Structures are given as C-alpha cells and as structure tokens.
Amino acid sequence: MSGWAPSRHAWLAAGLAFAFALPGLGNLDGIGHPDEAFYLSVAADMADHGGWVPAQDGAPVYQKPPVVFWLARLGTLVFGRSAAAARLVGALAAAALCGAGVAFTAATFGASAAPLAGLFLVGCFGVARFSRSLMLDLPLAACLTGAMACLALALEDEPRAGRLLAAAGFLGALGLGVKGPIGPGLLLCTVVPLLALRRRLDVFRRGALWLGVALGVAVSLPWYVAMIAEHPHEMWAIHVVDQYFDRFAGRHGQPALNLLWGSLLYAAPFVPLAAVGLYRALRDPALRRRALPALCWIGAFAFLFGLPKEHGLHYPLLILAPLAALAAEAAASSRRLALAGGIASVAAAGLVALGIGVVAPALAGPLLPASALTAARGGAGLDVAFEHPGPVAFAAGVPARQLW
C-alpha cells in the first residue's frame, strides 16, 4: 500500500464519534453499567485526594490496572472535577477506535470499504453507549484496534513497516495497563495464527516491534511491580485469583449466550451486513486471504472469551472493528447496501446522541428468541441482556450526584 489514502476518512470518523459522545457526557441520572459506578468512585477519590494511585476511600484498588484511571485523573486536572471530565476518556477512546477501524479496513479490504467501516463504527450502539462512560473495555478496544491496524498496514507497506510495528507493539503492550493481561493475550492469540498463516513469522524478529513493546511495558508494568511489592497478598487474591483464575475455572459445560447477545446488541445496526461479509469471506478464497486478519481476530476472541464462566455482554466491544470491516466489505460490493448501511448508522448515532432510545425496538427480533432460550435454561432473559440500565448506586451506597 503506497501511502494511506483513507487517512481523512479516519479523522472524520474519529471526529464524528467524539462529537456524538459529548451530549450527556456528564449525565449521572442513569449510569448504564454497574461497573461504572465503581470506576467513577475511584476517579472521584483520586480527584479529591490529588493522588495518582487508583484508590477508593483512601485504600488502593487492586482489581484493575491504572492507565484509564490516570487518563480520567488528567481529565479532571485539565477540565475540573466533574463526571464529564472523567468520562472524557470514553469519548476519546471511541474516537480512537473509529479512526483505527477505518485504518484496519483500508489495510485489509481496501480504500473503498474504509469510509463505510467508519460510519458503521460511529453509528453502532456499542460505541454510542460506552463512549459516554468511564469503562475499561472501549479504551482496550481502541488499543487492540490500533495495534491490529498498524500491523495490517505494516504487512502492506514495507517502507513504513518499522514505525508501524513499533506503534503496534506499544499499543498492544499498553493494553496491559488498561485492563490487564487479557488485552495482550487476545492480541497474541490473534497475531500468532495470522502471521503463521501468512508465513510472516519473521515479523517477530523485527527490533522496532520489540522497542514498541518495551515502551508500552514501561508505562504499564511499574504499577504491577509497586503493588506486588507493597501488597502481595491483596494482588494475588483480588487481581489474580478473583479477576482471572476464578473466571476461567469451573466451566458448567453449557454454551453461554451472552457473547452472542452482546454482539447482536453492541454491533447493531450493521450485524446483518457483518454476517454477509463473514459468509462471503468464508466462501471466496481470494477474499478470505484479505479477510484473514479479521477472521483470526474474531476467532481468537471466540476462543479466549468462551473459556470464562462469567460472560460480560460488553466483551464484544473488542471485536467491533473486524465486524465493521466485514460489514463494510459486504456493503462496498453493492451501492444500495452501502447507502442503506451508511444512512442507518448515521441515523442511529444521531438518535442515540439526542437521547432517543432505539436499541430495544431495533433488537427486539433477534433478542427475544435468545431471551426465551435462556429463560428456558433458567437464565434471566432480557433483564440480563440489557445489564440493568438505569440508576446505579456507587459501591459505598452514595448516589452519583453526591460524589460529583
């Protein structure tokens, strides 16, 4: 690939995603995910005490690494102590995800599909929901998408391969500080099969890649070292056993539908186009080679996140970019599909930005059968599918408005 022609589309997608995220950024009337209550309380504690170590009520937090909390703390320093300033991380992550998604699509399916992928990502419900939240999954998705975009571009653009591989290594290692080992683990499970199938394992011998990894580790690792040195028991019991070991142990042997629900929910409204793109990629050998990065990414996600006994519906945020790339490839083959998909995505993003609820009507068809099946298995049905949206108290039981 000579140059990166769709760069303006990447910037446009990033700008649109950021603009759509701004309305309601400081709204605390209905925190949409229970985990955000905890994360906002940590951000409030850091703002109150002026510290940089994630803490709640003065006690260090061991569950999650610090990079997102550091960015939230920086937001409150620059823009003042407010929930909107802390949540600015989500808006920036949405912008980065959408821009990197355009780059990934351009490197895999070509420049004609890239702008459509940007529109799909800007308009999907996953970005619309979590771009207004202080959560870790959208920043991690941005890191993974940026790393995969840089790697895919490096494989096609040898003159710039060194710089691109350094950026890919940095973003991949930065995921360790965003949400722990799960980010780099997913990236490795994607990249190793991809490079093996492409017969490009020589990439792992490039010094630029490991320089980028070293820089990312330099940002992410010091917190782990300090916490293990000062609080070894808590780090083992909370960060390792509770957050990882317990979740990957004791499978019940029944397929969980949460990953399917999450994909239907947060990749809407371009799910049908993504299914068409996936079908085309699996049938057409020439297209399958171009789709290999997206297919390896989705396959690694299905394998890795199919292992835990806990299945968060927000996990599919990590595969929004490859799904959007497949959808864009399918839409680019038909002007009617492209026009319909683009209009649907922009309209969906605009309605969500204006606070008009469109998720439930749009997804009633695919979600109701899944809900009925789960109810028959003893699950909680649609209540679980939407993760109990609405007001959620903080961990200490203090309403959000009293903390901010």
C-alpha positions as CSV (number, residue, x, y, z in Angstrom):
1,M,0.0,0.0,0.0
2,S,1.6,3.3,-1.1
3,G,0.6,5.9,1.4
4,W,-2.6,5.8,3.5
5,A,-5.3,7.3,1.2
6,P,-8.2,6.9,3.7
7,S,-6.5,9.0,6.4
8,R,-9.0,11.8,6.0
9,H,-11.8,9.2,6.5
10,A,-10.2,8.1,9.7
11,W,-10.0,11.6,11.1
12,L,-13.6,12.2,10.0
13,A,-14.8,9.1,11.7
14,A,-12.9,10.0,14.9
15,G,-14.3,13.5,14.9
16,L,-17.9,12.3,14.4
17,A,-17.5,9.7,17.2
18,F,-16.2,12.3,19.6
19,A,-18.9,14.8,18.7
20,F,-21.7,12.2,19.1
21,A,-20.2,11.3,22.5
22,L,-20.3,14.8,24.0
23,P,-24.1,15.1,24.6
24,G,-24.9,13.7,28.0
25,L,-21.3,13.1,28.9
26,G,-21.9,14.4,32.4
27,N,-25.3,12.9,33.0
28,L,-25.5,10.9,36.2
29,D,-29.2,10.2,36.3
30,G,-28.8,6.7,34.9
31,I,-25.4,5.1,35.0
32,G,-25.7,2.4,32.3
33,H,-23.4,-0.2,33.7
34,P,-22.9,-1.4,37.3
35,D,-19.1,-1.4,36.9
36,E,-19.0,2.3,36.0
37,A,-20.3,3.1,39.5
38,F,-17.1,1.7,40.9
39,Y,-14.8,3.3,38.4
40,L,-16.4,6.7,38.9
41,S,-16.0,6.4,42.6
42,V,-12.3,5.6,42.1
43,A,-11.9,8.7,39.8
44,A,-13.7,10.8,42.4
45,D,-11.4,9.6,45.2
46,M,-8.3,10.4,43.1
47,A,-9.6,13.9,42.3
48,D,-10.4,14.5,46.0
49,H,-7.0,13.4,47.3
50,G,-4.9,14.6,44.4
51,G,-3.3,11.2,44.0
52,W,-2.3,9.1,41.0
53,V,-2.7,5.7,42.6
54,P,-6.2,4.3,41.9
55,A,-8.0,4.2,45.3
56,Q,-11.4,4.1,46.9
57,D,-11.9,5.7,50.3
58,G,-8.2,6.1,50.5
59,A,-7.5,2.3,50.0
60,P,-5.6,1.2,46.9
61,V,-7.7,-0.6,44.2
62,Y,-6.3,-3.9,43.1
63,Q,-9.0,-5.1,40.6
64,K,-7.9,-3.1,37.6
65,P,-4.6,-1.5,36.3
66,P,-4.3,2.3,36.3
67,V,-4.0,3.7,32.8
68,V,-7.6,4.6,32.3
69,F,-7.8,6.0,35.8
70,W,-4.7,8.1,35.1
71,L,-6.4,9.5,32.0
72,A,-9.6,10.2,34.0
73,R,-7.4,12.0,36.6
74,L,-5.8,14.0,33.9
75,G,-9.2,15.0,32.6
76,T,-10.2,16.3,36.0
77,L,-7.0,18.3,36.3
78,V,-7.5,20.0,32.9
79,F,-11.3,20.5,32.9
80,G,-12.1,20.5,36.6
81,R,-13.6,18.0,39.0
82,S,-16.7,16.6,37.2
83,A,-18.0,13.3,35.9
84,A,-17.9,14.7,32.3
85,A,-14.1,15.3,32.7
86,A,-13.5,11.8,34.0
87,R,-15.7,10.3,31.3
88,L,-13.8,12.1,28.5
89,V,-11.6,9.0,28.4
90,G,-14.6,7.1,26.9
91,A,-15.2,9.8,24.2
92,L,-11.5,9.8,23.2
93,A,-11.4,6.0,23.2
94,A,-14.5,6.0,20.9
95,A,-12.7,8.4,18.5
96,A,-9.6,6.3,18.5
97,L,-11.5,3.1,17.9
98,C,-13.4,4.5,14.9
99,G,-10.3,6.1,13.4
100,A,-8.2,2.9,13.8
101,G,-11.1,0.9,12.5
102,V,-11.0,2.8,9.2
103,A,-7.2,2.2,9.0
104,F,-7.7,-1.5,9.7
105,T,-10.4,-1.8,7.0
106,A,-8.3,0.1,4.5
107,A,-5.3,-2.2,5.1
108,T,-7.4,-5.4,4.7
109,F,-10.3,-4.7,2.4
110,G,-9.2,-1.6,0.6
111,A,-9.9,2.2,0.5
112,S,-13.4,1.8,-0.9
113,A,-14.6,-0.1,2.2
114,A,-12.8,2.1,4.7
115,P,-15.3,5.1,5.0
116,L,-18.2,2.7,5.4
117,A,-16.4,1.0,8.3
118,G,-16.0,4.4,9.9
119,L,-19.7,5.1,9.6
120,F,-20.7,1.7,10.9
121,L,-18.5,2.1,14.0
122,V,-19.6,5.7,14.7
123,G,-23.2,4.6,14.5
124,C,-23.1,1.3,16.3
125,F,-24.8,1.0,19.7
126,G,-21.7,-0.2,21.5
127,V,-19.8,2.9,20.7
128,A,-22.8,5.1,21.4
129,R,-23.3,3.6,24.8
130,F,-19.8,3.3,26.2
131,S,-18.4,6.5,24.7
132,R,-20.2,8.3,27.4
133,S,-19.0,6.1,30.2
134,L,-15.8,5.6,32.3
135,M,-15.3,2.0,31.4
136,L,-12.2,0.0,30.5
137,D,-13.4,-2.0,27.6
138,L,-13.7,0.7,25.0
139,P,-10.1,2.0,25.7
140,L,-8.9,-1.6,25.5
141,A,-10.8,-2.0,22.2
142,A,-9.1,1.2,20.9
143,C,-5.6,-0.2,21.8
144,L,-6.3,-3.5,20.2
145,T,-7.8,-1.9,17.0
146,G,-4.8,0.5,16.8
147,A,-2.4,-2.3,17.2
148,M,-4.1,-4.5,14.6
149,A,-4.4,-1.6,12.2
150,C,-0.7,-0.8,12.5
151,L,0.2,-4.5,12.0
152,A,-2.0,-4.8,8.9
153,L,-0.6,-1.6,7.4
154,A,3.0,-2.8,8.2
155,L,2.4,-6.0,6.2
156,E,1.3,-4.0,3.2
157,D,3.7,-1.0,3.4
158,E,7.3,-2.1,3.9
159,P,8.9,1.4,3.8
160,R,6.9,2.4,6.9
161,A,6.9,-1.1,8.5
162,G,9.4,-0.2,11.2
163,R,7.4,2.7,12.6
164,L,4.1,0.9,12.2
165,L,5.4,-2.2,14.0
166,A,6.7,0.0,16.8
167,A,3.3,1.6,17.2
168,A,1.6,-1.8,17.1
169,G,3.9,-3.1,19.9
170,F,3.4,-0.1,22.0
171,L,-0.4,-0.2,21.8
172,G,-0.5,-3.9,22.4
173,A,1.6,-3.7,25.5
174,L,-0.3,-0.6,26.7
175,G,-3.4,-2.9,26.9
176,L,-1.6,-4.5,30.0
177,G,-2.1,-1.2,31.8
178,V,-5.6,-0.6,30.5
179,K,-7.3,-3.9,31.6
180,G,-4.6,-6.4,32.5
181,P,-3.2,-9.4,30.6
182,I,-6.4,-10.1,28.8
183,G,-5.7,-7.5,26.2
184,P,-2.2,-8.6,25.2
185,G,-3.4,-12.2,25.5
186,L,-6.2,-11.6,22.9
187,L,-3.7,-9.8,20.6
188,L,-1.2,-12.7,20.8
189,C,-4.0,-15.3,20.1
190,T,-4.8,-13.2,17.0
191,V,-1.4,-12.3,15.7
192,V,0.4,-15.6,16.0
193,P,-2.0,-17.6,13.9
194,L,-2.3,-14.7,11.4
195,L,1.4,-14.4,10.8
196,A,1.8,-18.2,10.7
197,L,-0.9,-18.4,8.0
198,R,0.6,-15.5,6.1
199,R,4.1,-17.0,6.5
200,R,5.3,-13.8,8.1
201,L,6.6,-15.0,11.4
202,D,9.8,-13.0,10.6
203,V,7.9,-10.0,11.9
204,F,8.7,-11.2,15.4
205,R,12.4,-10.7,14.7
206,R,11.9,-7.0,13.9
207,G,13.6,-4.8,16.5
208,A,11.1,-2.0,16.0
209,L,8.3,-4.2,17.2
210,W,10.1,-5.1,20.5
211,L,11.1,-1.4,21.0
212,G,7.4,-0.5,20.9
213,V,6.6,-3.4,23.3
214,A,9.2,-2.2,25.7
215,L,7.8,1.3,25.7
216,G,4.3,0.0,26.4
217,V,5.5,-2.2,29.2
218,A,7.4,0.8,30.6
219,V,4.1,2.5,31.0
220,S,2.0,-0.5,32.2
221,L,4.4,-2.6,34.4
222,P,5.5,-0.2,37.2
223,W,2.1,-0.2,38.8
224,Y,2.1,-4.0,39.0
225,V,5.7,-4.1,40.4
226,A,4.8,-1.5,43.1
227,M,1.5,-3.1,44.1
228,I,3.1,-6.6,44.3
229,A,5.9,-5.3,46.4
230,E,3.7,-3.4,48.8
231,H,0.5,-5.6,48.8
232,P,1.4,-9.1,47.6
233,H,-1.5,-10.9,49.3
234,E,-4.1,-8.5,48.0
235,M,-2.8,-8.5,44.5
236,W,-2.8,-12.3,44.4
237,A,-6.2,-12.7,46.0
238,I,-8.0,-9.9,44.1
239,H,-6.2,-9.1,40.9
240,V,-5.1,-12.7,40.0
241,V,-7.5,-15.1,41.7
242,D,-10.7,-13.1,41.6
243,Q,-10.2,-11.3,38.3
244,Y,-8.7,-14.2,36.3
245,F,-8.4,-17.6,37.9
246,D,-11.9,-17.9,39.3
247,R,-13.4,-16.7,36.0
248,F,-11.5,-19.3,33.9
249,A,-12.2,-22.2,36.3
250,G,-15.3,-24.3,36.9
251,R,-16.9,-24.2,33.5
252,H,-20.5,-25.6,33.6
253,G,-20.3,-27.2,30.2
254,Q,-23.3,-25.2,28.8
255,P,-22.9,-22.7,26.0
256,A,-23.4,-19.1,27.2
257,L,-25.4,-16.7,25.0
258,N,-24.0,-13.5,26.5
259,L,-21.3,-13.2,23.9
260,L,-23.9,-13.7,21.1
261,W,-26.3,-11.2,22.8
262,G,-23.5,-8.7,23.2
263,S,-22.6,-8.9,19.6
264,L,-26.2,-8.5,18.4
265,L,-26.7,-5.6,20.8
266,Y,-23.5,-3.6,20.5
267,A,-22.7,-4.2,16.8
268,A,-26.2,-3.2,15.8
269,P,-27.3,-2.0,13.3
270,F,-24.6,-3.4,11.0
271,V,-24.9,-7.0,12.3
272,P,-26.7,-8.3,9.1
273,L,-24.1,-6.8,6.9
274,A,-21.3,-8.3,9.0
275,A,-22.9,-11.7,8.7
276,V,-23.0,-11.3,4.9
277,G,-19.3,-10.3,4.9
278,L,-18.4,-13.2,7.0
279,Y,-20.2,-15.6,4.7
280,R,-18.5,-14.1,1.7
281,A,-15.1,-14.3,3.3
282,L,-15.5,-18.0,4.2
283,R,-16.7,-18.9,0.7
284,D,-14.4,-16.9,-1.5
285,P,-10.7,-18.0,-1.3
286,A,-9.3,-14.6,-2.6
287,L,-11.5,-12.6,-0.3
288,R,-10.6,-15.0,2.6
289,R,-6.9,-14.1,2.3
290,R,-7.8,-10.3,2.6
291,A,-10.2,-11.1,5.5
292,L,-7.7,-13.2,7.4
293,P,-6.8,-10.5,10.0
294,A,-10.5,-10.0,10.8
295,L,-11.2,-13.8,10.8
296,C,-8.2,-14.5,13.1
297,W,-9.3,-11.7,15.4
298,I,-12.9,-12.9,15.7
299,G,-11.8,-16.5,16.1
300,A,-9.3,-15.6,18.9
301,F,-12.0,-13.7,20.7
302,A,-14.5,-16.5,20.5
303,F,-11.9,-19.0,21.8
304,L,-10.5,-16.8,24.6
305,F,-13.7,-15.3,25.9
306,G,-15.6,-18.6,25.5
307,L,-13.4,-20.0,28.3
308,P,-14.5,-17.9,31.4
309,K,-17.6,-18.9,33.3
310,E,-18.5,-15.2,33.5
311,H,-19.5,-13.7,30.2
312,G,-19.9,-9.9,30.2
313,L,-22.1,-8.6,27.5
314,H,-19.7,-5.7,26.9
315,Y,-16.9,-8.1,25.8
316,P,-17.8,-7.9,22.1
317,L,-16.7,-4.3,22.1
318,L,-13.3,-5.8,21.5
319,I,-14.4,-7.1,18.0
320,L,-16.4,-4.2,16.8
321,A,-13.6,-3.3,14.3
322,P,-13.3,-6.6,12.5
323,L,-17.1,-7.0,12.4
324,A,-17.4,-3.4,10.9
325,A,-14.7,-4.3,8.4
326,L,-16.5,-7.4,7.2
327,A,-19.8,-5.4,7.0
328,A,-18.1,-2.6,5.1
329,E,-16.7,-5.1,2.6
330,A,-20.1,-6.6,2.0
331,A,-21.7,-3.2,1.7
332,A,-19.0,-1.9,-0.7
333,S,-20.0,-4.6,-3.2
334,S,-23.4,-3.1,-3.6
335,R,-24.3,0.6,-3.8
336,R,-27.7,0.0,-2.3
337,L,-26.3,-1.9,0.7
338,A,-23.7,0.8,1.2
339,L,-26.2,3.6,1.1
340,A,-28.7,1.8,3.4
341,G,-26.0,0.8,5.8
342,G,-24.5,4.3,6.0
343,I,-27.8,6.0,6.5
344,A,-28.8,3.5,9.2
345,S,-25.6,4.0,11.1
346,V,-25.6,7.8,11.0
347,A,-29.3,7.9,11.9
348,A,-28.7,5.5,14.8
349,A,-25.8,7.6,16.1
350,G,-27.8,10.8,15.8
351,L,-30.8,9.4,17.6
352,V,-28.7,8.0,20.5
353,A,-26.8,11.3,20.8
354,L,-30.2,13.1,21.1
355,G,-31.2,10.7,23.9
356,I,-33.8,8.9,21.8
357,G,-33.9,5.2,22.7
358,V,-33.7,3.0,19.7
359,V,-31.9,-0.1,20.9
360,A,-34.9,-2.1,22.2
361,P,-37.1,-1.7,19.1
362,A,-34.2,-2.4,16.7
363,L,-33.1,-5.6,18.5
364,A,-36.5,-7.0,19.6
365,G,-36.4,-9.5,16.8
366,P,-33.0,-11.2,17.3
367,L,-33.0,-10.8,21.1
368,L,-36.4,-12.2,22.0
369,P,-35.6,-15.8,20.8
370,A,-32.3,-15.7,22.6
371,S,-34.0,-14.5,25.7
372,A,-36.7,-17.2,25.5
373,L,-34.0,-19.8,25.1
374,T,-32.1,-18.5,28.2
375,A,-35.2,-18.3,30.2
376,A,-35.9,-22.0,29.4
377,R,-32.4,-22.8,30.7
378,G,-33.1,-20.9,33.9
379,G,-31.5,-17.6,32.9
380,A,-32.7,-14.0,33.5
381,G,-33.7,-13.2,29.9
382,L,-33.8,-9.7,28.6
383,D,-33.0,-8.1,32.0
384,V,-29.5,-9.6,31.8
385,A,-29.3,-8.8,28.1
386,F,-29.5,-5.1,28.8
387,E,-27.4,-5.3,32.0
388,H,-30.0,-3.5,34.1
389,P,-29.7,0.0,32.6
390,G,-30.8,2.8,34.9
391,P,-29.6,4.5,38.1
392,V,-27.0,2.5,40.0
393,A,-25.6,3.5,43.4
394,F,-21.8,3.6,43.9
395,A,-20.1,0.8,45.9
396,A,-20.4,2.8,49.1
397,G,-24.1,3.4,48.5
398,V,-23.7,7.1,47.8
399,P,-25.7,8.5,44.9
400,A,-23.7,9.6,42.0
401,R,-24.8,13.3,42.2
402,Q,-23.4,13.5,45.8
403,L,-20.0,12.3,44.7
404,W,-19.7,14.7,41.7
